Amino acid sequence: MNPAQLLRRIQRRLLRTVLGEHPRNTIFNYNWASVRPMVRSFEAVAPLCRGTILDLGAGRSPYHSIFAPHGKRYIAVDYAESFCFPEARGVERVVGSAEDIPLADNSVDSVFCVQVLAYVPRPDAAMREVFRVLKPGGIAIIAVPHVSLIQVEPYDFYRYTPDGLRHLADSAGLECHSETHVGELFQSFAQYFAMSLVLSRLEPGKPMHLHPWRQLFFAPLIGLVNAFAWLADALLPFNRMPLNLMIVAVKPFETRATLPTDRSGAPDPHASRAA
């Protein structure tokens, strides 16, 4: 092992020890203020899932341990480059996109989609695809950012309000049964501050990247800011600036007479696609 490889190994071990592993981040992690309340919200709604569960825009399926125990089959859909790592948890990988899910109509019982609708050009098409693959009576758990720094450029397209997210679900034919604000005012500030410390500067033509050594160097400060934000939100629960939003929506047993339409107003060709 050469010195560079040894240094990278030490770096990875320090990052796991100090910051934790997503989604079980420690308070010193730049993403703690966002992910901690999201994990708690997911744990509260996970028992609603059943049967075949679709993790849409799965990446490494970080929330598998929360949702998989409630279903019988776990399918992950994402781009091929997201599946370039070993998988030994019984996850069925399917290469595809949120806007064109390669599964049959009425084929899944539950859909779980985290932050994906911020990074697809046509979230309306993605929501219609969720409706299409769900069985009648099936549920969709959709989480999106309300506020966030610019990230994942050049694919950072949208932020959402509660009204906007409900409208998106309703327009696809889903019925919104519950809405959760995830994270509050001071946690939003903490997230902005921490991400600003560890993300690369925004430069045209250059992708975003994390600075590993900055994460370790600023970990004590980030931990202190996160602790203050958690305490401040507990004492002063302002609720008009959540970090993220989550809805639980249901595909009704009696669907609407008209097919979902694309932006031109024409019937969506994917709305009743066969297997």
LINVENMO-V635735 format. One line per field, one symbol per residue. ss: DSSP state (a for helix, b for strand, c for the rest). Layout:
ss: ???
This chain:
ss: ccaaaaaaaaaaaaaaaaabbccbbccccccaaaaaaaaaaaaaaaaacccbbbbbcccccccaaaaaaaccbbbbbbcaaaaccccccccbbbbcbccbcccccccbbbbbbbcaaaccccaaaaaaaaaaabbbbbbbbbbbbccccccccccccccccaaaaaaaaaaacbbbbbbbbbccaaaaaaaaaaaaaabccccccccccbcaaaaaacaaaaaaaaaaaaaaaaaccccccccbbbbbbbbcccccccccbcccccbcccccccc
